């Protein structure tokens, strides 16, 4: 069990490059929303697999404690049984202690992260409730625009941003932010952020997810206004206006989803039909990256289940010897 339980802890390191490649090869054949779901499910699945692996690694070492062995009616510690292949007792105990410390550390980080996200969501909800109507215009000369999640959410735009855009471009901006609220993009970012607290390698999925979310909102805005060129023009002009002012460094409320986030040149190029950047999208690379993510989740889940099954068999053997 100990050997196979390492797999869910190592697989997340393989998912990071696959996630970046998948996000860099978005196309009509693989929509941004599909990529968003794939990255989110991958992060959640791999986080669950690594957490289960840590918990399973604790059990063999814990059976060396008399109280644990007695409560499970074990006569022989699990690490000494052939089905588990646990090695020497000292090594198994050391692994159990390390796994327990890591699991406690991850649990503490996860609780703090979930509490922080919940606090931000409640604060955003209060700010949204105080505003009247879906659109909130702030009297601020610095161009800025973002979606503020809540029940219901609000779209916040400064007067500086409104002056920087033409009326049709303002419609694009509002449609983009409305897509963020309608599709609840803040929940996807929350899942991936919390998964990153369970395993450090999963933090690298945050960047490709953010890009896929922006591309999804871009496509929704383009459909709403009926022009991809206008959408690309509005996003580019809004980004230039934001970066040309001090707004880029201004603090936004927690969970705010700005319209000018991510690699704007790549977003504009994708809307104009020039691929996603310097190189065109390749179907083979796209499929390989998607299959790699699916394989990572499958491998992690399979290894966790196999380790749990081995543990169950080992406990039955130990109980049989005790009788």
Secondary structure by P-SEA (a helix, b strand, c coil): ccccccccccaaaaaaaaaaaaaacccccccaaaaaaaaaaaaaaaaaaaaaaaaaaaaaaaaccaaaaaaaccccccccccccccccaaaaaaaaaaaaaaaaaaaaaaaaaaaaaaaaaaaaaaaaaacccccccccccccbbbbbbcccbbbbbcaaaaaaccaaaaaaaaaaaaaaaaaaaaaaaaaaaaaaaaccccccaaaaaaaaaaaaaaaaaaaaaccaaaaaaaaaaaaaaaaaccccccccccccccccccaaaaaaaaaaccccccccccaaaaaaaaaaaaaaaaaaaaaaaaaaaaaaaaaaaaaaaac
